[in-house]
Amino acid sequence: MSKIINIAWMYPDLLNLHGERGSVQAFEQRGKTMGMDVKIHRIDSPKEKIDFGKFDLILFMPGEIKTLALIKNALESQMDDLKAYIENGGHILAVGTTGMLFAKALEREDGSVFEGIGFLDATGKERKYVYGDDLHFRINSTKMEIFGSQIQMVDIDAKNPLGTVIYGHGNNRSGSEGAVYKNLVFTNCLGPVFVKNPWWCDQILKDIYLKKQGINCNSDYSFETASFNSCLKFTNRKPKGEI
């Protein structure tokens, strides 16, 4: 079985903030380390037709909020193909504010509302002041810990968060970070996030490779997660003191 992994790098001239093009390079380099031939395909123009079936992973890096409407229009012109890609388990990563592209709605500071594509059960509200700090969180499905930075322009309410915050702001200081729907993942974490956290990069590439071989890599950890959270609740209520 070929180890070729095809990645679409979406609109790099529009989505170009916070040095996250380094994350694109991280996928290429980590794939090489694991003996995979990772091919990066730039999608430069919103007018370009996207062959979703060609790609194993689609990357949307951080961009300014004002770019979202243009990109949304481009994706809506191929909505049936995009929906089929997502519903059939295609991998999409949206980093930073670009995640609001896939959310339900984003309320702008001026009171206007940007209606997102809506795959993520999440809404956002633009902040008056930008927030910046470290961000440390644990991915809920795998318990993998991720560390990076955060430059927060939007506070977010997500019904199905990607992770639980250990330190930092996350979505809205409520303890949740990012959002997820199937293999569509949004994170606030920067760094570049996949340079700082190569284990996350590796896990995504391995999942894609296993899927290409017809091996089910989407494990159900619901019982283990419930047990883990129960233990955390118990230990967090224990009195703090010397042993």
N, C-alpha and C positions, 0 to 999 in steps of 0.2 A: 504493500500500500504506500502510495506517495505521501511524503511528509510536506507537501506544498500547502502553505496557509496563505490565502489571499485576503489582504486587509484594505479596505477603502478608507482613505484619509479625506474627510469631507471638508471642502471649502477652506483650505489652509490660509488663504489670503484674507478671509473674513473672520475665521475663528482662530485667532493668533495671539491670544493673551497669555501672560504669566509663564512663558517659556515651556508650555505643555507640548510643543512639538518634540521635546525631549522624550515624552511618553511614547510617541510614535516610533522613535529610534529604539526605545527600550524593547518594544515588541520584536523588532527586527533582530536586535542583538541577543535577546534571551532565546528566541527561536533558534538562532544559529548555535548557541551553546547547547541546546537540546537536540541538535541534528536536524532541525526543521528548516525548510527553505521558505522564509517569510517574505512575501512580495507585497510591497506597498504601492497602492494605486491612488494617485491624487485625483480627486474629483474637484476640479477648479472652478467650474461655472455652474450656477444654479440652473442654467438652461440645459445642462448636460443630462442626457437620459442615463439613469442608473440601472445597471444589470444586477439587481439584488441577488439573483441566483448564483452569481459568480463569486460572491464574497462570503468569507467565513466570519469576518468581524468588520464592523463599521465604527469608525471613531469620529466623534464630534467633540472637538476641543473647545476651550472657553472662548467666548466672544462677547462683544458688547450687546446689550439688550436690543439696541436699535437694529441689529442684523437679523433678529429672530423672524420678523414678518417676511422678509425676503426668502429666507430658507424654508419657512413653513409653506409658502406658496409653491416653491419648487417641489417639496415633498408631496404636497397635496395633489399635484398633477400626476403622481404615481402612487396614490394612496392604496389602491388594491394590492399592488406589488409589495409595498412597504408593510401593510397589514399581514399579508401572507408570510413575509419574511419573519416578522416578529412572532406571530402565532405558531409558526413551525419551529421555533426555537433558535432563530438566527441571533447572533450576538451583536449587541449595540452598546457602546459606552459613550455616555454624555458627561463631560467634566465641566464643573463650574456652572455659571449662570445659564449656559447652553442647555442644561437639563430642563429648564422651563419650556423649551420647545416641545417636549413630550408630555408636559403636565396638562392639567385642565385649564388653568387660567393664571395669569400674572397681573396683579393690580399695580399699575405704575404710580409713582409719587404724585403725578398730576391728576390722578383720579381715573384716567383711562384704563381700559382692561385689554390685555393681549390674551386672546383665546388660543391655548396650545392645542396640539394634536390630540392629547387626552389619553394616551396609553397608560401613563402613570397617574395613579389616584393621588394627586398632589396639587396644591395651589400655592401661590407665592405672593408676597407683597414687597415691593421695592422699598429698600431702606433709605432714609434721608441721609444717613452717614454710612460710609463704608466701614466694615469691621474687619480687622485682621488679627490673626493669632495662630498659634500652633493648633493642630487638630489630630487627636488620637482616638481611634474608634475600633470596635470589634465587629466584623461582618457577622450578621445574625445566623446565616445558614451554615457557615463553616467554622466560626469562632476564630478566624484569622484576624490578627491585629494589624492595623494600618496606621502609619504615622506620616503626617505631612503638614502643610500649612493651609490657611483659609483666608481668602479675601472676599468677604461676604457682602454682596450688593442686594440680596433678596432673602427675606425670612420665609421659611417654607413650612407648610403643614402637609405631611405625607402619611397616608393611611397604611402603607406597607413599606416601612423604611428599610434601607439596605443594612444599616448597622446601628449599634448602640455606642454613644459617646463615652469615652473614658476621660478625655480632657478636651475642652474647647467648646465652641458654639454649636457646631453641627447645623441642623436645620433651623432651629429657633430657640436654642437653649433648653429645650424640653428633654434632651437626652437622646434624641434620634438623629441619624445621619443618612442623607441621601434617600433614594427611593428605588424600588425594583419592580419589574413586571416580567416574569419569565426570564429571558436572558437580556432584557433591556435594563441597563444599570445606569443610574445617575449618582454621582458623588460630588460633594463640595470640595473634596480634598485635592490640593495642589502639591507641587513639590519640585520638579514634575513627579506626579504621584506614582507612576509606574517605574521611574528610575529609583525613587526612594524605597519602593516596596516590590522588588523583583519577584518575590514569592507569589504575589497576587497576579502579576504578569504571567508567570509560569503556570499557575493554576488555570487561568483562562485558556492559554495555548494548549495545555494538556486536555482540557475539556473538549475543545474544538477538535483536536486530533482523534480523541476517542470516539466522538460523534461521527467523524468521517469514516471510521472503521465499523460503524454500526453498533458501538458499545454504549449502553445507557450510562451516562455519567452524572445524571441528575438524581442524587441520592435524597431520600426523605429522612431528614433529621428531626422531625417534629417532636417525637417522644423524647429524644436525647436533649433537644433544646428546652423542652418544658422541665425536664429534670435539672438541667444546668441552671436555669433561671430560678427554680425552687431552691437550689442550694445557695445561690447568690443571695436571695432574699433572707434565708436563714442566717447566713454569716454576717450580712449587713446589719442585722438586728442584735447581734451579740454585743455585749458590753465591751468597750475598748479598755484594755488594761494590760499589765505586765503578766507574762506567763511564769 
